[in-house]
Amino acid sequence: MNKKEEILLSLTMEDILKKYGIKLKRTMFCCPFHNDKTPSAKFFDTSFHCFGCGKNGDLIQFVQDYFHLDFKEAMEKINQDFNLGLEKDYKVDYNKIQKIRNERLQKQIREKNLNKEFVLYCKKRWEYENKQDKISKEINCKNWEEKVGEQLTYRDLIAGIDEKLDIINNKILDLK
């Protein structure tokens, strides 16, 4: 098996796009090879096709065109950027490839779980902000001291949630 085949077995087009900062919308993305404001390119397992400009190819071709490299330079860039450890003329370690795929899957699962947790905390924060606003409107009533205390409690809860959101956001960024 040659180096190209090993790269195509180890990575997906989605890995390449995410690594190089291309924003995805399901299986579509804005093509970086022409002035594209809405996603017109579609990615597949190890390839892509742009319906706007007609550009297509495998993930190595994408790296070649995106960074203006020749074939060998693109393969070396991918090898370095993804820490594949591929060398010239050596036997393929299928266990290593499987390990890379498993690690990528685990990373995707962690990112998905962190995103769910982030959304839950955002909803909770919104709920507390609404309660705090409601209390602010009721502050002129007889038991205003109690209402101010409630408002301060919600302010503290929101601050705690903001702290957790920052932590989760940093974890998500570390995964990328």
N, C-alpha and C positions, 0 to 999 in steps of 0.2 A: 504494500500500500504506500502511495506516495504522500508527500506533505499536504498537497491540496486535498486529497481524500480525507486525511486525518482532520484537517481544519473543518471540512464540511460535515464530518461525523461529530465533531466536538462542539460546534456552535450552530446557532440558528440565526436567521436574518434578524429576528427580533432582538437577539443579544447584541448584534452589531449596531442596530439603530439606537437602542437604548444607551449603549456605551458611548456613542458619539453624539448624544444629545438630541436626537431626532424625536420629536413628540409624536406619539402614536394615538390613533383613534381607531380602536379595534384592530383591524388588519390593514388600515390605511394610514398614510402619512403625507405631509407636504413634500413634494419632490424638491430636493436641494439643487437639482440641475437646471431648473428654469424658475422663473418668477411665479411661484405657486402660493396662492393665498388660502386655498381650500385643498384638503387632501385629494390628490389625484393619482398617487402611487399606491400600489398594493404590495404587501410582502407575503411571501409564502414561507415554507419551512427553511429553505436555504437560498431563496432567490427573491427577486422583486421585478415589478413591471410598472412603469408610469404610463397612464392612459393619456396624459397631457402631451408629453414630449416624445414618448415612445422608447425612452431609455429602459433597458432591462439587463439582467444578468444575475450571476450568483453573488453571494456575499463578498467574495474576493474581488469581483469586478466592481461592486459598489465601493469598496474601500479604495480600489485603484482610482476610480473616477472622482470620488469625494475628496481624496487627498492628493490627486494628480501624481500617482506613483506608477511604476511599472509593476508587472506581475510579481516578481520576486520581492520587491520592496513592500508591496501590499501584504504578501504572505508573512514576511518578517514582522511587519507592524502588528498584524493580528496576533501572531505568535507572542510578541512582547506584551501587547496591551491586555491580552487575556491570560498571560502566564501559562501558556500551553506547554512550554518546555520542549518543543519539537526541535529535533536536530536533523542534520542531513544523514541519510542512509542508516537509520536505526530501525529496529523492529518496533511495531506498534504495540503499546501496552493497553490492551482493551480494558483491563481493570481500571487504569487511570482515566480512560475516556468515560467509563461508566461512573466513576467517582465524580468526575467533573459534572456530568449530567445530574447525578443525585444532589450534589451541592447546589447546582443551579435551581433545581426543583425545591429544595429546602429553603433557599433564599427567597424564591417566589412565594412560598407559603408564609414565611415570616413577614414579608412585605404586605401580603394580603391581610394577615391578621393585624398588623400594626395599622393599616389603613382603616380596618373596621373599628379598631379601638379609637382611632383619631376621630372618626365620624360620630361614635357614641359620645365622646367627650364634647364635641362641638354641639351636639343636640342638647346635652345636659347644660352646657354653658348658655345656650340660647334660652332654655327653660328658666334658668336662674336669673338671667338678665330681664326676662319678661316679668318675673315675680318681683324683682327689684324695682322695675319701672312702675308696676302696679302699686307697690308700697309708697313710692315717691308721690304718686297722685293722691294717696290717702293720708299723707303726713299731716294735713291740717285738721284731722279729726281729734276727738277727745284724748285718745290714748296714743298720742304722737310719740311719746318716749319709747313705748313698746315697738312702734312701727320703725323708729330710727334704729333700734337694736336689731330688728329683723333685717332691715336694709344693710346694716353693717355685716351681719352674718352672711347674707348672700354675696356681699362684696368680697368677703374672705373666701367663700366657696368658689367664686369666679376666679379669684387670684390663684387658688390651688389648682383649679382646672387648667388655667393658662399655663401654669408650671408643668403640669402633666402633658399638655399639648406640645409644649416646647421639647420635652424629653422624647416623646413619641416621634415628633418631626425630625429630631436629630438622629434617632435610630433609623428612620426611613432613609434619610440622606446618607447615612453610613452604609446602608445596604447597596446603594447605587454607586 
